[in-house]
Amino acid sequence: MNELKLFFQEHAFGVCSKLGEKLRFPIDSIRLFFIYSSFITLGSPVIIYVSLAMMMKIRKYFRRMNNPILFD
């Protein structure tokens, strides 16, 4: 079970981790909120999660474009 958890933590988008850092809230609680609210609302938080992940990737891309020396 730990191997599965580590796999998802390494290969996921990191939205819950980033929210936890910004809000200073436990990451596990945020993950559980997304999971439970997805079951209750039939998946609408998944749309929010994916949109946040896309925004994070776009911001990272633009940071690389503005400062290519640091990321080579």
N, CA, C and O atoms as a Tripos MOL2 file, in Angstrom:
@<TRIPOS>MOLECULE
protein
  288   287    72     0     0
PROTEIN
NO_CHARGES

@<TRIPOS>ATOM
      1 N           0.8190   -1.1970    0.0000 N.3       1 MET1
      2 CA          0.0000    0.0000    0.0000 C.3       1 MET1
      3 C           0.8620    1.2590    0.0000 C.2       1 MET1
      4 O           0.5230    2.2460   -0.6530 O.2       1 MET1
      5 N           1.9800    1.2240    0.7340 N.am      2 ASN2
      6 CA          2.8770    2.3760    0.7570 C.3       2 ASN2
      7 C           3.4850    2.6450   -0.6130 C.2       2 ASN2
      8 O           3.6910    3.7990   -0.9880 O.2       2 ASN2
      9 N           3.7750    1.5790   -1.3610 N.am      3 GLU3
     10 CA          4.3520    1.7490   -2.6930 C.3       3 GLU3
     11 C           3.3740    2.4660   -3.6110 C.2       3 GLU3
     12 O           3.7750    3.3150   -4.4070 O.2       3 GLU3
     13 N           2.1050    2.1330   -3.5060 N.am      4 LEU4
     14 CA          1.0840    2.7880   -4.3180 C.3       4 LEU4
     15 C           0.9600    4.2640   -3.9410 C.2       4 LEU4
     16 O           0.8400    5.1240   -4.8130 O.2       4 LEU4
     17 N           0.9880    4.5450   -2.6610 N.am      5 LYS5
     18 CA          0.9060    5.9270   -2.1990 C.3       5 LYS5
     19 C           2.1160    6.7260   -2.6810 C.2       5 LYS5
     20 O           1.9610    7.8570   -3.1400 O.2       5 LYS5
     21 N           3.2970    6.1660   -2.5840 N.am      6 LEU6
     22 CA          4.5010    6.8540   -3.0510 C.3       6 LEU6
     23 C           4.4680    7.0740   -4.5580 C.2       6 LEU6
     24 O           4.9170    8.1140   -5.0420 O.2       6 LEU6
     25 N           3.9450    6.1140   -5.3000 N.am      7 PHE7
     26 CA          3.8480    6.2610   -6.7540 C.3       7 PHE7
     27 C           2.9730    7.4540   -7.1160 C.2       7 PHE7
     28 O           3.3510    8.2660   -7.9600 O.2       7 PHE7
     29 N           1.8120    7.5660   -6.4880 N.am      8 PHE8
     30 CA          0.9150    8.6690   -6.8000 C.3       8 PHE8
     31 C           1.4730   10.0040   -6.3280 C.2       8 PHE8
     32 O           1.2460   11.0290   -6.9700 O.2       8 PHE8
     33 N           2.1960   10.0060   -5.2180 N.am      9 GLN9
     34 CA          2.7820   11.2540   -4.7420 C.3       9 GLN9
     35 C           3.8720   11.7390   -5.6890 C.2       9 GLN9
     36 O           4.0200   12.9440   -5.8900 O.2       9 GLN9
     37 N           4.6340   10.8250   -6.2690 N.am     10 GLU10
     38 CA          5.7100   11.2110   -7.1660 C.3      10 GLU10
     39 C           5.2160   11.5810   -8.5560 C.2      10 GLU10
     40 O           5.8020   12.4460   -9.2080 O.2      10 GLU10
     41 N           4.1360   10.9340   -9.0250 N.am     11 HIS11
     42 CA          3.6880   11.1300  -10.4000 C.3      11 HIS11
     43 C           2.4250   11.9720  -10.5390 C.2      11 HIS11
     44 O           1.9680   12.2130  -11.6560 O.2      11 HIS11
     45 N           1.8610   12.4170   -9.4360 N.am     12 ALA12
     46 CA          0.6620   13.2630   -9.5120 C.3      12 ALA12
     47 C           1.0820   14.6920   -9.8440 C.2      12 ALA12
     48 O           2.2710   15.0030   -9.9040 O.2      12 ALA12
     49 N           0.1180   15.5320  -10.0510 N.am     13 PHE13
     50 CA          0.3920   16.9080  -10.4430 C.3      13 PHE13
     51 C           0.9020   17.7750   -9.3010 C.2      13 PHE13
     52 O           1.5400   18.7970   -9.5550 O.2      13 PHE13
     53 N           0.6490   17.4100   -8.0830 N.am     14 GLY14
     54 CA          1.1180   18.1860   -6.9430 C.3      14 GLY14
     55 C           0.1970   19.3210   -6.5430 C.2      14 GLY14
     56 O           0.6180   20.2460   -5.8480 O.2      14 GLY14
     57 N          -1.0370   19.2630   -6.9650 N.am     15 VAL15
     58 CA         -1.9880   20.3270   -6.6440 C.3      15 VAL15
     59 C          -2.2470   20.3630   -5.1370 C.2      15 VAL15
     60 O          -2.2090   21.4340   -4.5310 O.2      15 VAL15
     61 N          -2.5050   19.2310   -4.5400 N.am     16 CYS16
     62 CA         -2.7950   19.1870   -3.1040 C.3      16 CYS16
     63 C          -1.5800   19.6260   -2.2880 C.2      16 CYS16
     64 O          -1.7290   20.3080   -1.2740 O.2      16 CYS16
     65 N          -0.3950   19.2440   -2.7180 N.am     17 SER17
     66 CA          0.8150   19.6570   -2.0080 C.3      17 SER17
     67 C           1.0040   21.1640   -2.0770 C.2      17 SER17
     68 O           1.3470   21.8000   -1.0800 O.2      17 SER17
     69 N           0.7820   21.7280   -3.2430 N.am     18 LYS18
     70 CA          0.9370   23.1730   -3.4160 C.3      18 LYS18
     71 C          -0.1050   23.9310   -2.5930 C.2      18 LYS18
     72 O           0.2140   24.9360   -1.9580 O.2      18 LYS18
     73 N          -1.3530   23.4470   -2.6060 N.am     19 LEU19
     74 CA         -2.3910   24.0800   -1.7880 C.3      19 LEU19
     75 C          -2.0650   23.9830   -0.3000 C.2      19 LEU19
     76 O          -2.2800   24.9320    0.4540 O.2      19 LEU19
     77 N          -1.5490   22.8340    0.1130 N.am     20 GLY20
     78 CA         -1.1820   22.6530    1.5110 C.3      20 GLY20
     79 C          -0.0780   23.6020    1.9430 C.2      20 GLY20
     80 O          -0.1110   24.1400    3.0490 O.2      20 GLY20
     81 N           0.9090   23.8080    1.0610 N.am     21 GLU21
     82 CA          1.9880   24.7340    1.3750 C.3      21 GLU21
     83 C           1.4800   26.1690    1.4560 C.2      21 GLU21
     84 O           1.8390   26.9100    2.3710 O.2      21 GLU21
     85 N           0.6520   26.5530    0.5050 N.am     22 LYS22
     86 CA          0.1450   27.9320    0.4660 C.3      22 LYS22
     87 C          -0.7770   28.2240    1.6510 C.2      22 LYS22
     88 O          -0.6850   29.2860    2.2670 O.2      22 LYS22
     89 N          -1.6610   27.2810    1.9670 N.am     23 LEU23
     90 CA         -2.6470   27.5010    3.0230 C.3      23 LEU23
     91 C          -2.1610   27.0600    4.4010 C.2      23 LEU23
     92 O          -2.8340   27.2940    5.4050 O.2      23 LEU23
     93 N          -0.9920   26.4200    4.4470 N.am     24 ARG24
     94 CA         -0.4470   25.8570    5.6960 C.3      24 ARG24
     95 C          -1.4600   24.9180    6.3490 C.2      24 ARG24
     96 O          -1.8060   25.0460    7.5240 O.2      24 ARG24
     97 N          -1.9140   23.9760    5.5380 N.am     25 PHE25
     98 CA         -2.9280   23.0120    5.9340 C.3      25 PHE25
     99 C          -2.3780   21.6270    5.6310 C.2      25 PHE25
    100 O          -1.6420   21.4780    4.6560 O.2      25 PHE25
    101 N          -2.7010   20.6040    6.4200 N.am     26 PRO26
    102 CA         -2.1770   19.2540    6.1550 C.3      26 PRO26
    103 C          -2.5780   18.7410    4.7670 C.2      26 PRO26
    104 O          -3.7430   18.8200    4.3770 O.2      26 PRO26
    105 N          -1.6120   18.2230    4.0450 N.am     27 ILE27
    106 CA         -1.8240   17.7620    2.6730 C.3      27 ILE27
    107 C          -2.7960   16.5880    2.6340 C.2      27 ILE27
    108 O          -3.6350   16.5000    1.7380 O.2      27 ILE27
    109 N          -2.6830   15.6990    3.5960 N.am     28 ASP28
    110 CA         -3.5830   14.5400    3.6250 C.3      28 ASP28
    111 C          -5.0440   14.9640    3.7720 C.2      28 ASP28
    112 O          -5.9330   14.3420    3.1890 O.2      28 ASP28
    113 N          -5.2910   16.0050    4.5350 N.am     29 SER29
    114 CA         -6.6660   16.4900    4.6960 C.3      29 SER29
    115 C          -7.2070   17.0540    3.3890 C.2      29 SER29
    116 O          -8.3780   16.8580    3.0640 O.2      29 SER29
    117 N          -6.3660   17.7470    2.6470 N.am     30 ILE30
    118 CA         -6.7930   18.2940    1.3660 C.3      30 ILE30
    119 C          -7.0880   17.1680    0.3790 C.2      30 ILE30
    120 O          -8.0750   17.2230   -0.3540 O.2      30 ILE30
    121 N          -6.2380   16.1570    0.3610 N.am     31 ARG31
    122 CA         -6.4620   15.0090   -0.5280 C.3      31 ARG31
    123 C          -7.7690   14.2990   -0.1840 C.2      31 ARG31
    124 O          -8.5480   13.9530   -1.0730 O.2      31 ARG31
    125 N          -8.0000   14.0860    1.0980 N.am     32 LEU32
    126 CA         -9.2470   13.4340    1.5090 C.3      32 LEU32
    127 C         -10.4620   14.2830    1.1450 C.2      32 LEU32
    128 O         -11.5000   13.7460    0.7580 O.2      32 LEU32
    129 N         -10.3390   15.5960    1.2660 N.am     33 PHE33
    130 CA        -11.4360   16.4730    0.8730 C.3      33 PHE33
    131 C         -11.7540   16.3000   -0.6060 C.2      33 PHE33
    132 O         -12.9230   16.1880   -0.9760 O.2      33 PHE33
    133 N         -10.7270   16.2760   -1.4590 N.am     34 PHE34
    134 CA        -10.9560   16.0810   -2.8910 C.3      34 PHE34
    135 C         -11.6000   14.7250   -3.1740 C.2      34 PHE34
    136 O         -12.5090   14.6230   -3.9970 O.2      34 PHE34
    137 N         -11.1310   13.7030   -2.4980 N.am     35 ILE35
    138 CA        -11.6750   12.3580   -2.7360 C.3      35 ILE35
    139 C         -13.1330   12.2780   -2.3040 C.2      35 ILE35
    140 O         -13.9880   11.8400   -3.0730 O.2      35 ILE35
    141 N         -13.4190   12.7030   -1.0650 N.am     36 TYR36
    142 CA        -14.7860   12.6090   -0.5600 C.3      36 TYR36
    143 C         -15.7450   13.5110   -1.3260 C.2      36 TYR36
    144 O         -16.8690   13.1120   -1.6290 O.2      36 TYR36
    145 N         -15.3080   14.7160   -1.6370 N.am     37 SER37
    146 CA        -16.1950   15.6100   -2.3720 C.3      37 SER37
    147 C         -16.4180   15.1190   -3.8000 C.2      37 SER37
    148 O         -17.4650   15.3940   -4.3870 O.2      37 SER37
    149 N         -15.4550   14.4010   -4.3620 N.am     38 SER38
    150 CA        -15.6530   13.8230   -5.7000 C.3      38 SER38
    151 C         -16.7290   12.7490   -5.6820 C.2      38 SER38
    152 O         -17.5350   12.6510   -6.6070 O.2      38 SER38
    153 N         -16.7380   11.9440   -4.6220 N.am     39 PHE39
    154 CA        -17.7770   10.9150   -4.5150 C.3      39 PHE39
    155 C         -19.1550   11.5250   -4.2710 C.2      39 PHE39
    156 O         -20.1530   11.0730   -4.8320 O.2      39 PHE39
    157 N         -19.1980   12.5440   -3.4390 N.am     40 ILE40
    158 CA        -20.4790   13.1510   -3.0900 C.3      40 ILE40
    159 C         -21.0760   13.9180   -4.2670 C.2      40 ILE40
    160 O         -22.2800   13.8390   -4.5130 O.2      40 ILE40
    161 N         -20.2480   14.6540   -4.9880 N.am     41 THR41
    162 CA        -20.7450   15.5220   -6.0680 C.3      41 THR41
    163 C         -20.5600   14.9120   -7.4510 C.2      41 THR41
    164 O         -20.6730   15.6130   -8.4570 O.2      41 THR41
    165 N         -20.2830   13.6400   -7.5100 N.am     42 LEU42
    166 CA        -20.1390   12.9100   -8.7680 C.3      42 LEU42
    167 C         -19.0220   13.4490   -9.6690 C.2      42 LEU42
    168 O         -19.1710   13.4950  -10.8900 O.2      42 LEU42
    169 N         -17.9140   13.8530   -9.0640 N.am     43 GLY43
    170 CA        -16.7170   14.1520   -9.8330 C.3      43 GLY43
    171 C         -16.4390   15.5970  -10.1780 C.2      43 GLY43
    172 O         -15.4530   15.8700  -10.8630 O.2      43 GLY43
    173 N         -17.2570   16.5370   -9.7390 N.am     44 SER44
    174 CA        -16.9910   17.9320  -10.1060 C.3      44 SER44
    175 C         -15.6790   18.4740   -9.5310 C.2      44 SER44
    176 O         -15.0640   19.3090  -10.1950 O.2      44 SER44
    177 N         -15.1990   18.0660   -8.3440 N.am     45 PRO45
    178 CA        -13.8860   18.5380   -7.8860 C.3      45 PRO45
    179 C         -12.7340   18.0500   -8.7680 C.2      45 PRO45
    180 O         -11.6560   18.6440   -8.7660 O.2      45 PRO45
    181 N         -12.9550   16.9950   -9.5030 N.am     46 VAL46
    182 CA        -11.9140   16.5170  -10.4150 C.3      46 VAL46
    183 C         -11.6500   17.5710  -11.4810 C.2      46 VAL46
    184 O         -10.5070   17.7630  -11.8950 O.2      46 VAL46
    185 N         -12.6920   18.2490  -11.9250 N.am     47 ILE47
    186 CA        -12.5320   19.3200  -12.9130 C.3      47 ILE47
    187 C         -11.7110   20.4530  -12.3140 C.2      47 ILE47
    188 O         -10.8390   21.0060  -12.9830 O.2      47 ILE47
    189 N         -11.9790   20.7990  -11.0770 N.am     48 ILE48
    190 CA        -11.2180   21.8480  -10.3990 C.3      48 ILE48
    191 C          -9.7670   21.4230  -10.2470 C.2      48 ILE48
    192 O          -8.8570   22.2180  -10.4830 O.2      48 ILE48
    193 N          -9.5450   20.1700   -9.8520 N.am     49 TYR49
    194 CA         -8.1900   19.6520   -9.6780 C.3      49 TYR49
    195 C          -7.4110   19.7140  -10.9880 C.2      49 TYR49
    196 O          -6.2660   20.1670  -11.0070 O.2      49 TYR49
    197 N          -8.0130   19.2690  -12.0650 N.am     50 VAL50
    198 CA         -7.3250   19.2550  -13.3610 C.3      50 VAL50
    199 C          -7.0530   20.6820  -13.8400 C.2      50 VAL50
    200 O          -5.9900   20.9570  -14.3950 O.2      50 VAL50
    201 N          -8.0040   21.5830  -13.6290 N.am     51 SER51
    202 CA         -7.7720   22.9700  -14.0490 C.3      51 SER51
    203 C          -6.6470   23.6110  -13.2330 C.2      51 SER51
    204 O          -5.8410   24.3610  -13.7820 O.2      51 SER51
    205 N          -6.5830   23.3250  -11.9310 N.am     52 LEU52
    206 CA         -5.4750   23.8300  -11.1180 C.3      52 LEU52
    207 C          -4.1500   23.2380  -11.5660 C.2      52 LEU52
    208 O          -3.1370   23.9360  -11.5980 O.2      52 LEU52
    209 N          -4.1490   21.9600  -11.9100 N.am     53 ALA53
    210 CA         -2.9200   21.3220  -12.3950 C.3      53 ALA53
    211 C          -2.4620   21.9520  -13.7010 C.2      53 ALA53
    212 O          -1.2670   22.1670  -13.9010 O.2      53 ALA53
    213 N          -3.3900   22.2470  -14.5810 N.am     54 MET54
    214 CA         -3.0330   22.8880  -15.8490 C.3      54 MET54
    215 C          -2.4770   24.2880  -15.6120 C.2      54 MET54
    216 O          -1.5090   24.6880  -16.2590 O.2      54 MET54
    217 N          -3.0790   25.0320  -14.6940 N.am     55 MET55
    218 CA         -2.5730   26.3720  -14.3860 C.3      55 MET55
    219 C          -1.1640   26.3070  -13.8230 C.2      55 MET55
    220 O          -0.3290   27.1520  -14.1460 O.2      55 MET55
    221 N          -0.8880   25.3080  -12.9800 N.am     56 MET56
    222 CA          0.4530   25.1570  -12.4220 C.3      56 MET56
    223 C           1.4690   24.8420  -13.5150 C.2      56 MET56
    224 O           2.5780   25.3770  -13.5090 O.2      56 MET56
    225 N           1.0940   23.9800  -14.4480 N.am     57 LYS57
    226 CA          2.0020   23.6290  -15.5440 C.3      57 LYS57
    227 C           2.2600   24.8250  -16.4520 C.2      57 LYS57
    228 O           3.3840   25.0210  -16.9130 O.2      57 LYS57
    229 N           1.2340   25.6220  -16.7100 N.am     58 ILE58
    230 CA          1.3940   26.7980  -17.5630 C.3      58 ILE58
    231 C           2.3030   27.8240  -16.8890 C.2      58 ILE58
    232 O           3.1670   28.4130  -17.5380 O.2      58 ILE58
    233 N           2.1090   28.0370  -15.5920 N.am     59 ARG59
    234 CA          2.9770   28.9690  -14.8620 C.3      59 ARG59
    235 C           4.4190   28.5060  -14.8880 C.2      59 ARG59
    236 O           5.3320   29.3140  -15.0570 O.2      59 ARG59
    237 N           4.6310   27.1980  -14.7190 N.am     60 LYS60
    238 CA          5.9850   26.6510  -14.7570 C.3      60 LYS60
    239 C           6.6110   26.8390  -16.1420 C.2      60 LYS60
    240 O           7.7980   27.1450  -16.2540 O.2      60 LYS60
    241 N           5.8180   26.6580  -17.1810 N.am     61 TYR61
    242 CA          6.2900   26.8390  -18.5460 C.3      61 TYR61
    243 C           6.7130   28.2900  -18.7860 C.2      61 TYR61
    244 O           7.7720   28.5420  -19.3610 O.2      61 TYR61
    245 N           5.8870   29.2440  -18.3460 N.am     62 PHE62
    246 CA          6.2300   30.6440  -18.5360 C.3      62 PHE62
    247 C           7.4360   31.0640  -17.7140 C.2      62 PHE62
    248 O           8.2090   31.9170  -18.1490 O.2      62 PHE62
    249 N           7.6080   30.4910  -16.5550 N.am     63 ARG63
    250 CA          8.8140   30.7770  -15.7700 C.3      63 ARG63
    251 C          10.0540   30.2930  -16.4930 C.2      63 ARG63
    252 O          11.0840   30.9660  -16.4780 O.2      63 ARG63
    253 N           9.9670   29.1370  -17.1220 N.am     64 ARG64
    254 CA         11.1060   28.6350  -17.8940 C.3      64 ARG64
    255 C          11.3950   29.5250  -19.0910 C.2      64 ARG64
    256 O          12.5540   29.7410  -19.4440 O.2      64 ARG64
    257 N          10.3460   30.0420  -19.7130 N.am     65 MET65
    258 CA         10.5390   30.9200  -20.8690 C.3      65 MET65
    259 C          11.2150   32.2340  -20.4560 C.2      65 MET65
    260 O          12.0250   32.7740  -21.2100 O.2      65 MET65
    261 N          10.8910   32.7470  -19.2760 N.am     66 ASN66
    262 CA         11.4560   34.0040  -18.8160 C.3      66 ASN66
    263 C          12.8770   33.8620  -18.3030 C.2      66 ASN66
    264 O          13.6440   34.8250  -18.3420 O.2      66 ASN66
    265 N          13.2420   32.6860  -17.8230 N.am     67 ASN67
    266 CA         14.5640   32.4810  -17.2600 C.3      67 ASN67
    267 C          15.1090   31.1240  -17.6940 C.2      67 ASN67
    268 O          15.1620   30.2080  -16.8730 O.2      67 ASN67
    269 N          15.5140   30.9610  -18.9460 N.am     68 PRO68
    270 CA         15.9380   29.6560  -19.4340 C.3      68 PRO68
    271 C          17.2610   29.1690  -18.8480 C.2      68 PRO68
    272 O          17.5390   27.9710  -18.9050 O.2      68 PRO68
    273 N          18.0700   30.0350  -18.2980 N.am     69 ILE69
    274 CA         19.3750   29.6290  -17.7740 C.3      69 ILE69
    275 C          19.2310   28.7580  -16.5330 C.2      69 ILE69
    276 O          19.9910   27.8050  -16.3590 O.2      69 ILE69
    277 N          18.2650   29.0710  -15.6660 N.am     70 LEU70
    278 CA         18.0970   28.3220  -14.4300 C.3      70 LEU70
    279 C          17.5740   26.9170  -14.6430 C.2      70 LEU70
    280 O          17.8330   26.0520  -13.8070 O.2      70 LEU70
    281 N          16.8610   26.6480  -15.7050 N.am     71 PHE71
    282 CA         16.2010   25.3590  -15.8780 C.3      71 PHE71
    283 C          16.8610   24.4520  -16.9030 C.2      71 PHE71
    284 O          16.3140   23.4010  -17.2350 O.2      71 PHE71
    285 N          18.0150   24.8340  -17.4070 N.am     72 ASP72
    286 CA         18.6990   23.9530  -18.3870 C.3      72 ASP72
    287 C          19.4890   22.8860  -17.7330 C.2      72 ASP72
    288 O          20.1140   22.0750  -18.4160 O.2      72 ASP72
@<TRIPOS>BOND
     1     1     2 1
     2     2     3 1
     3     3     4 2
     4     3     5 am
     5     5     6 1
     6     6     7 1
     7     7     8 2
     8     7     9 am
     9     9    10 1
    10    10    11 1
    11    11    12 2
    12    11    13 am
    13    13    14 1
    14    14    15 1
    15    15    16 2
    16    15    17 am
    17    17    18 1
    18    18    19 1
    19    19    20 2
    20    19    21 am
    21    21    22 1
    22    22    23 1
    23    23    24 2
    24    23    25 am
    25    25    26 1
    26    26    27 1
    27    27    28 2
    28    27    29 am
    29    29    30 1
    30    30    31 1
    31    31    32 2
    32    31    33 am
    33    33    34 1
    34    34    35 1
    35    35    36 2
    36    35    37 am
    37    37    38 1
    38    38    39 1
    39    39    40 2
    40    39    41 am
    41    41    42 1
    42    42    43 1
    43    43    44 2
    44    43    45 am
    45    45    46 1
    46    46    47 1
    47    47    48 2
    48    47    49 am
    49    49    50 1
    50    50    51 1
    51    51    52 2
    52    51    53 am
    53    53    54 1
    54    54    55 1
    55    55    56 2
    56    55    57 am
    57    57    58 1
    58    58    59 1
    59    59    60 2
    60    59    61 am
    61    61    62 1
    62    62    63 1
    63    63    64 2
    64    63    65 am
    65    65    66 1
    66    66    67 1
    67    67    68 2
    68    67    69 am
    69    69    70 1
    70    70    71 1
    71    71    72 2
    72    71    73 am
    73    73    74 1
    74    74    75 1
    75    75    76 2
    76    75    77 am
    77    77    78 1
    78    78    79 1
    79    79    80 2
    80    79    81 am
    81    81    82 1
    82    82    83 1
    83    83    84 2
    84    83    85 am
    85    85    86 1
    86    86    87 1
    87    87    88 2
    88    87    89 am
    89    89    90 1
    90    90    91 1
    91    91    92 2
    92    91    93 am
    93    93    94 1
    94    94    95 1
    95    95    96 2
    96    95    97 am
    97    97    98 1
    98    98    99 1
    99    99   100 2
   100    99   101 am
   101   101   102 1
   102   102   103 1
   103   103   104 2
   104   103   105 am
   105   105   106 1
   106   106   107 1
   107   107   108 2
   108   107   109 am
   109   109   110 1
   110   110   111 1
   111   111   112 2
   112   111   113 am
   113   113   114 1
   114   114   115 1
   115   115   116 2
   116   115   117 am
   117   117   118 1
   118   118   119 1
   119   119   120 2
   120   119   121 am
   121   121   122 1
   122   122   123 1
   123   123   124 2
   124   123   125 am
   125   125   126 1
   126   126   127 1
   127   127   128 2
   128   127   129 am
   129   129   130 1
   130   130   131 1
   131   131   132 2
   132   131   133 am
   133   133   134 1
   134   134   135 1
   135   135   136 2
   136   135   137 am
   137   137   138 1
   138   138   139 1
   139   139   140 2
   140   139   141 am
   141   141   142 1
   142   142   143 1
   143   143   144 2
   144   143   145 am
   145   145   146 1
   146   146   147 1
   147   147   148 2
   148   147   149 am
   149   149   150 1
   150   150   151 1
   151   151   152 2
   152   151   153 am
   153   153   154 1
   154   154   155 1
   155   155   156 2
   156   155   157 am
   157   157   158 1
   158   158   159 1
   159   159   160 2
   160   159   161 am
   161   161   162 1
   162   162   163 1
   163   163   164 2
   164   163   165 am
   165   165   166 1
   166   166   167 1
   167   167   168 2
   168   167   169 am
   169   169   170 1
   170   170   171 1
   171   171   172 2
   172   171   173 am
   173   173   174 1
   174   174   175 1
   175   175   176 2
   176   175   177 am
   177   177   178 1
   178   178   179 1
   179   179   180 2
   180   179   181 am
   181   181   182 1
   182   182   183 1
   183   183   184 2
   184   183   185 am
   185   185   186 1
   186   186   187 1
   187   187   188 2
   188   187   189 am
   189   189   190 1
   190   190   191 1
   191   191   192 2
   192   191   193 am
   193   193   194 1
   194   194   195 1
   195   195   196 2
   196   195   197 am
   197   197   198 1
   198   198   199 1
   199   199   200 2
   200   199   201 am
   201   201   202 1
   202   202   203 1
   203   203   204 2
   204   203   205 am
   205   205   206 1
   206   206   207 1
   207   207   208 2
   208   207   209 am
   209   209   210 1
   210   210   211 1
   211   211   212 2
   212   211   213 am
   213   213   214 1
   214   214   215 1
   215   215   216 2
   216   215   217 am
   217   217   218 1
   218   218   219 1
   219   219   220 2
   220   219   221 am
   221   221   222 1
   222   222   223 1
   223   223   224 2
   224   223   225 am
   225   225   226 1
   226   226   227 1
   227   227   228 2
   228   227   229 am
   229   229   230 1
   230   230   231 1
   231   231   232 2
   232   231   233 am
   233   233   234 1
   234   234   235 1
   235   235   236 2
   236   235   237 am
   237   237   238 1
   238   238   239 1
   239   239   240 2
   240   239   241 am
   241   241   242 1
   242   242   243 1
   243   243   244 2
   244   243   245 am
   245   245   246 1
   246   246   247 1
   247   247   248 2
   248   247   249 am
   249   249   250 1
   250   250   251 1
   251   251   252 2
   252   251   253 am
   253   253   254 1
   254   254   255 1
   255   255   256 2
   256   255   257 am
   257   257   258 1
   258   258   259 1
   259   259   260 2
   260   259   261 am
   261   261   262 1
   262   262   263 1
   263   263   264 2
   264   263   265 am
   265   265   266 1
   266   266   267 1
   267   267   268 2
   268   267   269 am
   269   269   270 1
   270   270   271 1
   271   271   272 2
   272   271   273 am
   273   273   274 1
   274   274   275 1
   275   275   276 2
   276   275   277 am
   277   277   278 1
   278   278   279 1
   279   279   280 2
   280   279   281 am
   281   281   282 1
   282   282   283 1
   283   283   284 2
   284   283   285 am
   285   285   286 1
   286   286   287 1
   287   287   288 2
@<TRIPOS>SUBSTRUCTURE
     1 MET1         2 RESIDUE 1 A MET
     2 ASN2         6 RESIDUE 1 A ASN
     3 GLU3        10 RESIDUE 1 A GLU
     4 LEU4        14 RESIDUE 1 A LEU
     5 LYS5        18 RESIDUE 1 A LYS
     6 LEU6        22 RESIDUE 1 A LEU
     7 PHE7        26 RESIDUE 1 A PHE
     8 PHE8        30 RESIDUE 1 A PHE
     9 GLN9        34 RESIDUE 1 A GLN
    10 GLU10       38 RESIDUE 1 A GLU
    11 HIS11       42 RESIDUE 1 A HIS
    12 ALA12       46 RESIDUE 1 A ALA
    13 PHE13       50 RESIDUE 1 A PHE
    14 GLY14       54 RESIDUE 1 A GLY
    15 VAL15       58 RESIDUE 1 A VAL
    16 CYS16       62 RESIDUE 1 A CYS
    17 SER17       66 RESIDUE 1 A SER
    18 LYS18       70 RESIDUE 1 A LYS
    19 LEU19       74 RESIDUE 1 A LEU
    20 GLY20       78 RESIDUE 1 A GLY
    21 GLU21       82 RESIDUE 1 A GLU
    22 LYS22       86 RESIDUE 1 A LYS
    23 LEU23       90 RESIDUE 1 A LEU
    24 ARG24       94 RESIDUE 1 A ARG
    25 PHE25       98 RESIDUE 1 A PHE
    26 PRO26      102 RESIDUE 1 A PRO
    27 ILE27      106 RESIDUE 1 A ILE
    28 ASP28      110 RESIDUE 1 A ASP
    29 SER29      114 RESIDUE 1 A SER
    30 ILE30      118 RESIDUE 1 A ILE
    31 ARG31      122 RESIDUE 1 A ARG
    32 LEU32      126 RESIDUE 1 A LEU
    33 PHE33      130 RESIDUE 1 A PHE
    34 PHE34      134 RESIDUE 1 A PHE
    35 ILE35      138 RESIDUE 1 A ILE
    36 TYR36      142 RESIDUE 1 A TYR
    37 SER37      146 RESIDUE 1 A SER
    38 SER38      150 RESIDUE 1 A SER
    39 PHE39      154 RESIDUE 1 A PHE
    40 ILE40      158 RESIDUE 1 A ILE
    41 THR41      162 RESIDUE 1 A THR
    42 LEU42      166 RESIDUE 1 A LEU
    43 GLY43      170 RESIDUE 1 A GLY
    44 SER44      174 RESIDUE 1 A SER
    45 PRO45      178 RESIDUE 1 A PRO
    46 VAL46      182 RESIDUE 1 A VAL
    47 ILE47      186 RESIDUE 1 A ILE
    48 ILE48      190 RESIDUE 1 A ILE
    49 TYR49      194 RESIDUE 1 A TYR
    50 VAL50      198 RESIDUE 1 A VAL
    51 SER51      202 RESIDUE 1 A SER
    52 LEU52      206 RESIDUE 1 A LEU
    53 ALA53      210 RESIDUE 1 A ALA
    54 MET54      214 RESIDUE 1 A MET
    55 MET55      218 RESIDUE 1 A MET
    56 MET56      222 RESIDUE 1 A MET
    57 LYS57      226 RESIDUE 1 A LYS
    58 ILE58      230 RESIDUE 1 A ILE
    59 ARG59      234 RESIDUE 1 A ARG
    60 LYS60      238 RESIDUE 1 A LYS
    61 TYR61      242 RESIDUE 1 A TYR
    62 PHE62      246 RESIDUE 1 A PHE
    63 ARG63      250 RESIDUE 1 A ARG
    64 ARG64      254 RESIDUE 1 A ARG
    65 MET65      258 RESIDUE 1 A MET
    66 ASN66      262 RESIDUE 1 A ASN
    67 ASN67      266 RESIDUE 1 A ASN
    68 PRO68      270 RESIDUE 1 A PRO
    69 ILE69      274 RESIDUE 1 A ILE
    70 LEU70      278 RESIDUE 1 A LEU
    71 PHE71      282 RESIDUE 1 A PHE
    72 ASP72      286 RESIDUE 1 A ASP
